[in-house]
Amino acid sequence: MGGHAGEVVNRDYQITAKRNGMVIDRLRGDDISAFPIEHARLRTLKYAIAICAPLVATYGWVLQVKANMAVPLVLRFLIGFTNQPLYNSLNTLMVDYHPDRSDSVQAANNLVRCELAAAGLAVLDVMIMKMGPGWCFVVFAALHGVTLPVLFILERRGVAWRQKA
């Protein structure tokens, strides 16, 4: 899964570079100061989120109705398959922002991601007991969906914000 997601990230970069008339320089690296790197890295991310959010909600309702065990397993695979590009794209974008500190960026990104996952797990049991699995996972799906406007804003204004900083 991760290898496929990396290929998608590279392909999106190449497509964006070609559309902007940029020649990719693998030896010296690319000057991305005026390049819309946010568009390149977030290009397919919106689709992954748009697919993943309904899958997460469906997963909750499948658990609620106690469907055959194969159904939640297939949904978990599909959720994982759509989540992998999210991690790869955002990790790559963070490294693009800080190429001289890529190790620190990856470590900080993983730390925050794992802390958020721990917080989510801490409230998961309470949410399931109070709301039921269906509505619990609808809330998690909505959290996925809330990120879409943020990605659109970042994609549109990212270059200008980087140039101001």
RAFENMO-V664304 format. One record per pair of residues at least 4 apart in sequence whose ideal C-beta (glycine too) atoms are under 8 Angstrom apart, sorted by the first residue. I is the first residue (numbers start at 1). J is the second residue. Records with the same first field share a line. If there is no record, write none. Layout:
I: J / J
This chain:
1: 5 / 80 / 81 / 84
2: 6 / 84 / 88
3: 7
4: 8 / 84
5: 9 / 84 / 85 / 87 / 88 / 89
6: 10 / 88
7: 11
8: 12 / 44 / 85 / 88
9: 13 / 41 / 85 / 88 / 89 / 92
10: 14
11: 15
12: 16 / 40 / 41 / 43 / 44 / 89
13: 17 / 24 / 40 / 41
14: 18 / 24
15: 19 / 40 / 43
16: 20 / 35 / 36 / 39 / 40 / 43
17: 22 / 23 / 24 / 30 / 35 / 40
18: 22
20: 35 / 36
22: 30 / 35
24: 30
25: 29 / 30
29: 99
30: 35
31: 35
32: 37 / 96
33: 162 / 163
34: 159 / 163
35: 40 / 159
36: 40 / 155 / 158 / 159
37: 41 / 93 / 96 / 158 / 159
38: 42 / 93 / 154 / 155 / 158 / 159
39: 43 / 155 / 158
41: 45 / 89 / 90 / 92 / 93 / 96
42: 46 / 89 / 93 / 151 / 154 / 155
44: 48 / 85 / 89
45: 49 / 85 / 86 / 89 / 90 / 151
46: 50 / 148 / 151 / 152
47: 51
48: 52 / 82 / 83 / 85 / 86
49: 53 / 82 / 86 / 144 / 145 / 147 / 148 / 151
50: 54 / 148
51: 55 / 78 / 82
52: 56 / 79 / 82 / 83 / 86 / 144
53: 57 / 141 / 142 / 144 / 145
54: 58 / 141
55: 59 / 75 / 78 / 79 / 82 / 141
56: 60 / 79 / 137 / 140 / 141 / 144
57: 61 / 137 / 138 / 140 / 141
58: 62 / 75
59: 63 / 72 / 75 / 76 / 79 / 137
60: 64 / 133 / 134 / 135 / 136 / 137 / 138 / 140 / 141
61: 65 / 133 / 134 / 137
62: 67 / 71 / 72 / 75
63: 67 / 72 / 133 / 134 / 137
64: 132 / 133 / 134
67: 71 / 72
69: 73
70: 74
71: 75
72: 76
73: 77
74: 78
75: 79
76: 80
77: 81
78: 82
79: 83
80: 84
82: 86
83: 87
84: 88
85: 89
86: 90
87: 91 / 113
88: 92
89: 93
90: 94 / 109
91: 95 / 105 / 106 / 109
92: 96
93: 97
94: 98 / 105 / 106 / 109
95: 99 / 102 / 105 / 106
97: 105 / 162
98: 102 / 104 / 105
101: 105
102: 106
103: 107
104: 108
105: 109
106: 110
107: 111
108: 112
109: 113
110: 114
111: 115
112: 116
113: 117
114: 118
115: 119
116: 120
117: 121
118: 122
119: 123
120: 124 / 140
123: 127
124: 128 / 136
125: 129
126: 130
127: 131 / 136 / 139
128: 132 / 133 / 136
131: 135 / 136 / 139
132: 136
133: 137
134: 138
135: 139
136: 140
137: 141
138: 142
139: 143
140: 144
141: 145
142: 146
143: 147
146: 150
147: 151
148: 152
149: 153
150: 154
151: 155
152: 156
153: 157
154: 158
157: 161
158: 162
159: 163
160: 164
161: 165
